[in-house]
Amino acid sequence: MLLQVAFDKPEHLALLAQMKEFADIIEIGTPMLKRLGLSAITTARELCPEVMVLADTKTVDGGRFEADMVFGAGAAFMTVLSCASSATHETVGRRAAAFGATVIVDTITEAGKAELLPLNAVFPESFGYIAVHSPTDARLAGNTSTLHVDAVRKMHDRGFLVSLAGGIGPDTLQAVIAVEPEILVVGSAITESANPKEVARWIRDRLPNPGRGWPWDRR
């Protein structure tokens, strides 16, 4: 299981040095990308050169342009919405392959539905994971559903590797680990805590097979 730490605010960049010991992936979240642009990616790469960076672009169109921007800045991963056209998926897949990068399919627009992906869904080879979310706004509005956790097994049954995000922290860790997502995404439970380094350490210490879960671990 891999630990992805999500940075959504500019001040979170001050935590980079503390996270490099524990994070397998540093996520430059969508709000930070909109605020700081590609400089957030290059900063993460400069301060944590040994940790892979994910750009949470949530791309829905303009795939080649966005892929070239974030991969060119040093991101190893980017996200593309599952509802994007097959043409967008294909062009992003080709650019990811050219950069030796990986794409994550984000199903956030399908959150709460019985099926997150069409039964005939097929993605380019450079697409490594399906991201299953509990959306932030829904949780802040009082939605306590755990359907996103339950969906992990469904995605595994279909042969997909899974990145799981949304409300994950010390209080929910045991239930999340039980469904064995390949990537565990933790944001504010670490970045907004009184002691981010110790919370990251606590979570990392409890992960089964830490540092494994990459697409190439299957080979």
VENURTA-V883730 format. One record per helix or strand of 2 or more residues. SS is the DSSP state (helix for helix, strand for strand). FROM is the first residue (numbers start at 1). TO is the last residue. If there is no record, write none. Layout:
ss | from | to
SS | FROM | TO
SS | FROM | TO
This chain:
ss | from | to
strand | 2 | 7
helix | 10 | 19
strand | 25 | 28
helix | 30 | 36
helix | 38 | 47
strand | 52 | 59
helix | 63 | 72
strand | 77 | 81
helix | 86 | 99
strand | 102 | 106
helix | 108 | 110
strand | 127 | 133
helix | 136 | 140
helix | 147 | 157
strand | 162 | 165
helix | 173 | 178
strand | 183 | 186
helix | 188 | 191
helix | 196 | 205
helix | 215 | 218
